[in-house]
Amino acid sequence: IGQVLDTVMQQAQTQQLSYLAFLDHLLEEEVAAKENRRLQMALKTARLPVAKTIEEYDFGFHPKLEKKTIMELFDLAFVSRQENVIFLGPPGVGKTHLAIALAIKACHQGLSVYFTSLDDLMAKLKNQMGTNQNGLNKPYFKAKLVVIDEVGYLPMERKEAHLFFQFVSYRYERSSIILTSNKSFGDWHEFFGDAVLATAILDRLL
């Protein structure tokens, strides 16, 4: 209010607004400023590597991709249902772009979001286990939506796969995950090094 008071007063005088209309305009400016600060903090907390929106996505690059199906995800109904979204495909087809765009939309809607690569997530989970810390208050556990990028690029040790299973199990039917991977589901047993564990992880994700 302090920053815009003089400008709003001049506008009110020029337009001969009533006192009530002047006050309404002033409070609208304050609410908009607070919402902008909230959004900027949410985006910072989400740790997004870049800002990518759905408006920037080139659907013409993927003629077989159903735009309607993708756009329905931006209603974010899957988050309210505690469901997950998985983007599969080779490198360079826009999986991360779509995941980030969904994360930005969630931030706009007031949802807590956390973005991480699988490698970074596993490093945090292993460090947490090594220090015997209870990590349930960490943002990657608490956030309403967690985006896990680059699943499948490097094989995992069985110990790591078990940690990932515990992570997915904790979030199962509590909150949502968006995951990107260059591996088809049929290859996940090789990536996780254990067919039974891979099946259990997929069961909770799907």
Salt bridges, closest charged atoms under 4 A:
GLU29 OE2 - HIS25 NE2 3.46
GLU35 OE2 - ARG38 NH2 2.80
GLU72 OE2 - LYS68 NZ 2.70
GLU83 OE1 - ARG81 NE 2.99
ASP120 OD2 - ARG47 NH2 3.73
ASP120 OD2 - LYS124 NZ 2.87
GLU160 OE2 - LYS126 NZ 2.68
ASP194 OD2 - ARG158 NE 2.91
ASP203 OD2 - ARG204 NH1 3.78
